[in-house]
Amino acid sequence: MRIRDSRRRGRVLAAAGLLVVLGAGACSAGDGGGDNAGTAAQPQSVAGGAADKDRAAPAQSGAGGADLRVDQRAIIYTGTLQVRVDDVERAAREASTAATAAGGFVGGDQRNSDSADARAELTLRVPADRFTSVLEALAKLGKQERREVRTEDVTEETVDLDARIATQRARVDSARRLLARATSIGDLVTLENEVGRREADLASLEAKKRRLADLTALSTVTVTFVGPEAVAAGDEEDLGFLTGLRGGWSAFLGSLRVALTVLGAVLPFAVAIGVPVALVVALARRRGRRTPPAGPALPEPAGPVPSGPPPVPAARSGP
């Protein structure tokens, strides 16, 4: 019995020692894995935070600098230029070539080939980024006499239009969904009218956006070429007797033309109305002359006619 008890105790102790050894190894392995996982996760988190900061920094700088950067703003450029040249036709051709080479086109062309007053006025549409270079090229074609540049910032209007267009599109989509669910004729007609009205408003907003986009993408340059002997529009006119006489004669001729024009316009009405009225007046006069007198006039009493009541006779007394 003692031998068996000792054997049992030995087996129990061996099993307990084996369990203790296995538990200690498992704990050490778990601690090492946790440390490795922690060290591996820490660089990843740090790297992820750095990447998030790198991604957030450009986003913040872009969001904050969108309103400050000039190249991201919607600006309309308009320029007016007057240049005196020796050959107006040649200068006009070179201006058209410069606009086409810059990627634009000629929007208007008015020319006067009179040698005494040669003049050419061109309206050029050029890309906004080539606006300054085109102005400089046009100024070099002759002697620059007048130059004016105007700018208009429409960034806020463009952003407002984008927001309104997005909202209006959402309203159109919702109205179309309601129209698809309509079950009665009355609802169908009402929703169709509403969809049409909302689509018209959306088309109007989109047209305004296209107009602003065209004005900001293509700048307008109006250049006037004048000949050597041409009088510029801003020059002061000559003064003197002959100048006043020419002005008075021109005013007299203009007034005479206006008077003749008014007379020609009134004459048909005067003939159409005045002739019948004259005939009626003539007939009335003739009838008045043919009418006989009404009769002999009564003789007037001689002497003054008493104006008061007749006198009352005095009362007679008795005998």
URUR-V468171 format. One record per residue. N is the residue number from 1. RES is the residue in three letters. SS is DSSP state (@ for helix, = for strand, . for the rest). OMEGA is omega in radians with two decimals (* if undefined). Layout:
{{N & RES & SS & OMEGA} {N & RES & SS & OMEGA}}
This chain:
{{1 & MET & . & 3.12} {2 & ARG & @ & -3.12} {3 & ILE & @ & -3.13} {4 & ARG & @ & 3.14} {5 & ASP & @ & 3.13} {6 & SER & @ & 3.11} {7 & ARG & @ & 3.13} {8 & ARG & @ & 3.14} {9 & ARG & @ & -3.14} {10 & GLY & @ & 3.13} {11 & ARG & @ & 3.14} {12 & VAL & @ & 3.13} {13 & LEU & @ & 3.12} {14 & ALA & @ & 3.13} {15 & ALA & @ & 3.14} {16 & ALA & @ & 3.11} {17 & GLY & @ & 3.12} {18 & LEU & @ & 3.11} {19 & LEU & @ & 3.14} {20 & VAL & @ & -3.14} {21 & VAL & @ & 3.13} {22 & LEU & @ & 3.13} {23 & GLY & @ & 3.12} {24 & ALA & @ & 3.12} {25 & GLY & @ & 3.13} {26 & ALA & @ & 3.13} {27 & CYS & @ & 3.13} {28 & SER & @ & 3.12} {29 & ALA & @ & 3.13} {30 & GLY & @ & 3.12} {31 & ASP & @ & 3.13} {32 & GLY & @ & 3.13} {33 & GLY & @ & 3.14} {34 & GLY & @ & 3.12} {35 & ASP & @ & 3.13} {36 & ASN & @ & 3.13} {37 & ALA & @ & 3.14} {38 & GLY & @ & 3.12} {39 & THR & @ & 3.12} {40 & ALA & @ & -3.12} {41 & ALA & @ & -3.09} {42 & GLN & @ & 3.09} {43 & PRO & @ & 3.13} {44 & GLN & @ & 3.14} {45 & SER & @ & 3.13} {46 & VAL & @ & 3.12} {47 & ALA & @ & 3.12} {48 & GLY & @ & 3.11} {49 & GLY & @ & 3.11} {50 & ALA & @ & 3.12} {51 & ALA & @ & 3.11} {52 & ASP & @ & 3.11} {53 & LYS & @ & 3.13} {54 & ASP & @ & 3.12} {55 & ARG & @ & -3.10} {56 & ALA & @ & -3.08} {57 & ALA & @ & 3.10} {58 & PRO & @ & -3.13} {59 & ALA & @ & 3.14} {60 & GLN & @ & 3.13} {61 & SER & @ & 3.11} {62 & GLY & @ & -3.12} {63 & ALA & @ & -3.12} {64 & GLY & @ & -3.08} {65 & GLY & @ & -3.10} {66 & ALA & . & -3.11} {67 & ASP & . & -3.08} {68 & LEU & . & -3.12} {69 & ARG & . & -3.07} {70 & VAL & @ & -3.07} {71 & ASP & @ & 3.11} {72 & GLN & @ & 3.13} {73 & ARG & . & 3.11} {74 & ALA & . & -3.07} {75 & ILE & = & 3.09} {76 & ILE & = & 3.13} {77 & TYR & = & 3.10} {78 & THR & = & -3.11} {79 & GLY & = & 3.09} {80 & THR & = & -3.02} {81 & LEU & = & 3.04} {82 & GLN & = & -3.05} {83 & VAL & = & 3.06} {84 & ARG & = & -3.05} {85 & VAL & . & 3.10} {86 & ASP & . & -3.13} {87 & ASP & . & -3.08} {88 & VAL & @ & -3.10} {89 & GLU & @ & -3.14} {90 & ARG & @ & 3.12} {91 & ALA & @ & 3.12} {92 & ALA & @ & 3.11} {93 & ARG & @ & 3.13} {94 & GLU & @ & 3.09} {95 & ALA & @ & 3.10} {96 & SER & @ & 3.12} {97 & THR & @ & 3.13} {98 & ALA & @ & 3.13} {99 & ALA & @ & 3.13} {100 & THR & @ & 3.13} {101 & ALA & @ & 3.12} {102 & ALA & . & -3.12} {103 & GLY & . & 3.13} {104 & GLY & . & -3.12} {105 & PHE & = & 3.14} {106 & VAL & = & -3.12} {107 & GLY & = & -3.14} {108 & GLY & = & -3.10} {109 & ASP & = & 3.09} {110 & GLN & = & -3.07} {111 & ARG & = & 3.03} {112 & ASN & = & -3.01} {113 & SER & . & 3.12} {114 & ASP & . & -3.07} {115 & SER & . & -3.13} {116 & ALA & . & -3.11} {117 & ASP & . & -3.14} {118 & ALA & . & -3.07} {119 & ARG & = & 3.08} {120 & ALA & = & 3.13} {121 & GLU & = & -3.09} {122 & LEU & = & 3.04} {123 & THR & = & -3.05} {124 & LEU & = & 3.04} {125 & ARG & = & -3.07} {126 & VAL & = & 3.09} {127 & PRO & = & -3.06} {128 & ALA & @ & -3.12} {129 & ASP & @ & 3.09} {130 & ARG & @ & -3.06} {131 & PHE & @ & -3.09} {132 & THR & @ & -3.13} {133 & SER & @ & 3.11} {134 & VAL & @ & 3.09} {135 & LEU & @ & -3.14} {136 & GLU & @ & 3.13} {137 & ALA & @ & 3.12} {138 & LEU & @ & -3.14} {139 & ALA & @ & -3.13} {140 & LYS & . & 3.14} {141 & LEU & . & -3.14} {142 & GLY & . & 3.13} {143 & LYS & = & -3.12} {144 & GLN & = & -3.13} {145 & GLU & = & -3.11} {146 & ARG & = & -3.12} {147 & ARG & = & -3.13} {148 & GLU & = & -3.14} {149 & VAL & = & 3.13} {150 & ARG & = & 3.09} {151 & THR & = & 3.12} {152 & GLU & = & -3.13} {153 & ASP & = & -3.11} {154 & VAL & . & -3.12} {155 & THR & @ & -3.13} {156 & GLU & @ & 3.11} {157 & GLU & @ & 3.12} {158 & THR & @ & 3.12} {159 & VAL & @ & 3.11} {160 & ASP & @ & 3.11} {161 & LEU & @ & 3.11} {162 & ASP & @ & 3.14} {163 & ALA & @ & -3.14} {164 & ARG & @ & 3.10} {165 & ILE & @ & 3.11} {166 & ALA & @ & 3.12} {167 & THR & @ & -3.12} {168 & GLN & @ & 3.08} {169 & ARG & @ & 3.09} {170 & ALA & @ & 3.11} {171 & ARG & @ & 3.11} {172 & VAL & @ & 3.14} {173 & ASP & @ & 3.13} {174 & SER & @ & 3.11} {175 & ALA & @ & 3.09} {176 & ARG & @ & 3.08} {177 & ARG & @ & 3.08} {178 & LEU & @ & 3.11} {179 & LEU & @ & 3.12} {180 & ALA & @ & -3.13} {181 & ARG & . & -3.10} {182 & ALA & . & -3.10} {183 & THR & . & -3.11} {184 & SER & . & -3.11} {185 & ILE & @ & -3.14} {186 & GLY & @ & 3.10} {187 & ASP & @ & -3.13} {188 & LEU & @ & -3.13} {189 & VAL & @ & -3.13} {190 & THR & @ & -3.13} {191 & LEU & @ & 3.08} {192 & GLU & @ & 3.09} {193 & ASN & @ & 3.14} {194 & GLU & @ & 3.11} {195 & VAL & @ & 3.11} {196 & GLY & @ & 3.13} {197 & ARG & @ & -3.14} {198 & ARG & @ & 3.09} {199 & GLU & @ & 3.09} {200 & ALA & @ & 3.09} {201 & ASP & @ & 3.12} {202 & LEU & @ & 3.11} {203 & ALA & @ & 3.11} {204 & SER & @ & 3.12} {205 & LEU & @ & 3.13} {206 & GLU & @ & 3.08} {207 & ALA & @ & 3.08} {208 & LYS & @ & 3.13} {209 & LYS & @ & 3.10} {210 & ARG & @ & 3.12} {211 & ARG & @ & 3.10} {212 & LEU & @ & 3.13} {213 & ALA & @ & 3.11} {214 & ASP & @ & -3.11} {215 & LEU & @ & 3.13} {216 & THR & @ & -3.14} {217 & ALA & @ & -3.11} {218 & LEU & = & 3.09} {219 & SER & = & -3.10} {220 & THR & = & 3.10} {221 & VAL & = & 3.09} {222 & THR & = & -3.09} {223 & VAL & = & 3.13} {224 & THR & = & 3.08} {225 & PHE & = & 3.12} {226 & VAL & = & 3.14} {227 & GLY & . & -3.11} {228 & PRO & . & -3.09} {229 & GLU & . & -3.10} {230 & ALA & . & 3.11} {231 & VAL & . & -3.13} {232 & ALA & . & -3.08} {233 & ALA & . & -3.09} {234 & GLY & . & -3.13} {235 & ASP & . & 3.14} {236 & GLU & . & -3.12} {237 & GLU & . & 3.12} {238 & ASP & . & 3.11} {239 & LEU & . & 3.13} {240 & GLY & . & -3.09} {241 & PHE & @ & -3.12} {242 & LEU & @ & 3.10} {243 & THR & @ & 3.09} {244 & GLY & @ & 3.12} {245 & LEU & @ & 3.11} {246 & ARG & @ & 3.12} {247 & GLY & @ & 3.11} {248 & GLY & @ & 3.12} {249 & TRP & @ & 3.10} {250 & SER & @ & 3.11} {251 & ALA & @ & 3.12} {252 & PHE & @ & 3.11} {253 & LEU & @ & 3.10} {254 & GLY & @ & 3.10} {255 & SER & @ & 3.12} {256 & LEU & @ & 3.10} {257 & ARG & @ & 3.12} {258 & VAL & @ & 3.14} {259 & ALA & @ & 3.11} {260 & LEU & @ & 3.11} {261 & THR & @ & 3.13} {262 & VAL & @ & 3.12} {263 & LEU & @ & 3.10} {264 & GLY & @ & 3.12} {265 & ALA & @ & -3.08} {266 & VAL & @ & -3.04} {267 & LEU & @ & 3.12} {268 & PRO & @ & 3.13} {269 & PHE & @ & 3.13} {270 & ALA & @ & 3.12} {271 & VAL & @ & -3.08} {272 & ALA & @ & -3.09} {273 & ILE & @ & -3.05} {274 & GLY & @ & -3.13} {275 & VAL & @ & 3.09} {276 & PRO & @ & 3.12} {277 & VAL & @ & 3.11} {278 & ALA & @ & 3.09} {279 & LEU & @ & -3.14} {280 & VAL & @ & 3.14} {281 & VAL & @ & 3.13} {282 & ALA & @ & 3.11} {283 & LEU & @ & 3.13} {284 & ALA & @ & 3.11} {285 & ARG & @ & 3.11} {286 & ARG & @ & 3.11} {287 & ARG & @ & 3.12} {288 & GLY & @ & 3.13} {289 & ARG & @ & -3.11} {290 & ARG & @ & -3.08} {291 & THR & . & -3.12} {292 & PRO & . & 3.11} {293 & PRO & . & -3.07} {294 & ALA & . & -3.11} {295 & GLY & . & -3.13} {296 & PRO & . & 3.13} {297 & ALA & . & 3.12} {298 & LEU & . & 3.13} {299 & PRO & . & -3.13} {300 & GLU & . & 3.13} {301 & PRO & . & 3.13} {302 & ALA & . & 3.12} {303 & GLY & . & -3.13} {304 & PRO & . & -3.14} {305 & VAL & . & 3.12} {306 & PRO & . & -3.10} {307 & SER & . & -3.09} {308 & GLY & . & 3.10} {309 & PRO & . & -3.12} {310 & PRO & . & -3.12} {311 & PRO & . & 3.12} {312 & VAL & . & -3.13} {313 & PRO & . & -3.12} {314 & ALA & . & -3.12} {315 & ALA & . & 3.13} {316 & ARG & . & 3.12} {317 & SER & . & -3.12} {318 & GLY & . & 3.11} {319 & PRO & . & *}}
